[in-house]
Amino acid sequence: MTHYIKDSTLIIEGGFEAISSGINGGRRHVDCLFNHQVQPDFDHSKPAQYMERLADSLQIRRPYFGLLTAVNMDDLCVRTDGYLTTFVTAGVTHPSGFRVKDSEAGTINIILVVNGSLSEGAMAGAIITATEAKGLALMEMGCDFLGTTTDAVIIAYQEHSSPYIEYAGSYTEFGEKITGTVVRCVKEGMRNTEKRNGDEDKN
């Protein structure tokens, strides 16, 4: 796996088996994962087509899974714990639920890349554990919501690698790695985003 930022886009290259809850998501082999920064007022009626043009402009290899975020890529948080690398961009200006009706969009995107092989159950379970960890981080920061309306998760593992991981519950070793890295990254990402927004307001 290699990862880098190009034109406000996190690009992760490698041969992956992956599952995504994002645009054009699902379960399949992909050669690339990316998380692209858009403007806060982004409102594209056909986001899948937008991402296709973006992939062309950045020369991203197909097939791919991609995510969109309004969070500045300078505030990307990356944490590695053994065979797991976690990438998070966190913005929370549009909480999920009914109490907030009109505000700018915010998104928490989580990408987990495993240098190992996952069972089908572990891939699905990792989504649950990562989502629980995101909610835990928000509660520990004093929020009264568990996510935003556009959050997305990608779980990916590099083919033909070890160890083999069968389960991803929060009490497994893998689950503990997910929880620890996601909680730290969501908190750090939120703090970075809040600081950036505060600095911009002063200018």
N, C-alpha and C positions, 0 to 999 in steps of 0.2 A: 504493500500500500504506500502510495505517496500522496501528499496533500499540499496545497498551496493556495494563495489568494491571487486572483487575476481579475482586474476590472470589477472590483467590488463583489467578487464571487468566490466562495470557498469551493474548490474543486478537489475531489478525492478520487484517485485513479487506482484501478486494480480489477481483478476478476472476482466478482462478488455474486453470491446468492443473497437475495435481499427481499425485504417486504417493506412497503411504504404506504402510509396513510395519506400522502400528499397528492398533488395534481398528477393524473395519470398513474396513480399508485397501483398496488397489487403485489403479486409475488412472482418474481422471475429472476433470471440471470441478468446482471448489468455490468458494464465495464466502467461506469463512472457514476459518482454521486455528486450533487452540487447544491449549494444554498446561495441564492442570489439576492443581493440587496436592491430593493426598489425604493422609489420615493414614497414618503408617507401618504401622499394623496393618490397613490397608484390605484387605478380603477379600470381594469382591462376586462372586457366582456368575454374574451376567449383566452384565458390564461395558458391553456395547453399550447395554442398556436404561438403565443408570446414566448413560451419556453423553447419551442422548436427553433424560432428565429434566434433566440439567445444562444442556444447550443451551436447553431451554425456560426454565429459571430465569434464565439469563443473556441471554436474547433473542438467541442466536446465530443468524445467518442460515444457512439450509440451501440447498444441500448443504454439508457441512463434512467436514474430517478433524480428529480429535481424538486427543490423547495424554494419558496419566495419569502422574504422578510423585509421589514422596514428598518431593522436594526443595523446600525453601522458595523461593517465588518471589522473595524478596529476594536469592537467590543466582543468579538467572537471569543468564547472560552473553550479551551481544549485541555482535557485531562486524560492521562493514561494511567491505568492500573493493571499491570501485568499484560495479559492478552487483550484487554479492552481499551479502546480509545474512544472518548466521548467528545462530541462537538455540539455546542449549544449556542444559539443566539436567543436572547430573552428580552422581550418588550411586552409590557402589560398594560397598555393604555386602553385596551378594549376587553375588559373581563367578560368571561362567559356568564350566562344567566340573564335575568330580566331586569336587574336594578340599574344597568347602564344602557341607555338607548342611543345616545349620540356622542361619539368621541372618535378620535383618530384611531386607525387600526393598529393593533399590536399583535405580536405573534411570538410564541416560544417554539422554536424548532430544535429537535433533538435528533442527532445522528449517532448511532452506536455502531462501531466497526470492530469486529472480533477477529483476532488472529487465531482462529480455531474453527471447528465445525459445529454447527448447531442442528439439533433435531427440529422437526417441524413444530413440535410443542414448545421448544425453547424459544424459537423465533416469535411465536405468538405470545408466550409468557413474558418475553422481554419487553414487549409493548406495554403490557399491564404494569410490570415493575417500574419501567421508566416513567409511566404516567403517574403512578402512585408517588414516586420520588419527586416529580415536579410539583405535585400538590403539597407534599410535605414541606418542600422548600418554601413555597408561597405562604403556607400557614406559619412556618417558623419566622418569616419576615413580617408577619402581622397582617397579611392579606386575608380578605374574607371571600375569596374565590379560588378555584382550583386550576384555572387556566384561562386562555383567551379563545375567542370564537374561531380562530384560524390556525390553532396549534397543529403541528404535524410531527410524526416520528418515522425514522427509517432505521431498520435493523439490518445489518449486513455482515456476512462473514466471508472470509477469503477461502475459496475452494481448495480442497485437498490439503488442508492444514489441520494441525492438532493444537490443543486437546479437543476431544469430542465432548460436547456439552449437551446433556439431555434435558435439563430443567433450568428454569430461570426465575423461580420464585424468590421472594425477598430473603428467605432463610438459607438459600444455596450460596455457594461461594460466588458464582456468577451474579446472582441477584444482589449480593452485598456490594459487589464492584459497581453494578449499575446504580444502585441507590447512592453510594458514596460519591461517585463522579457526577451524577446528574444533580444531586442536591448542591454540591459545591459550585457547579457550573451555572445553575439557574440563579443562585444567590449572587455570584460574582457578576454574571451578565446583567442582572437587574441593577446592581449597584453602579456598574459602569454606564449603563444606559441612563439612569437617573442623574448621575454626575454630568454626563454629556448634555442632557437636556437642560439641567440647571445652568451650566456654563453658557449654553446658547441663549438662554433667557436673559442672562446678564449683558449680552452683547447687543 
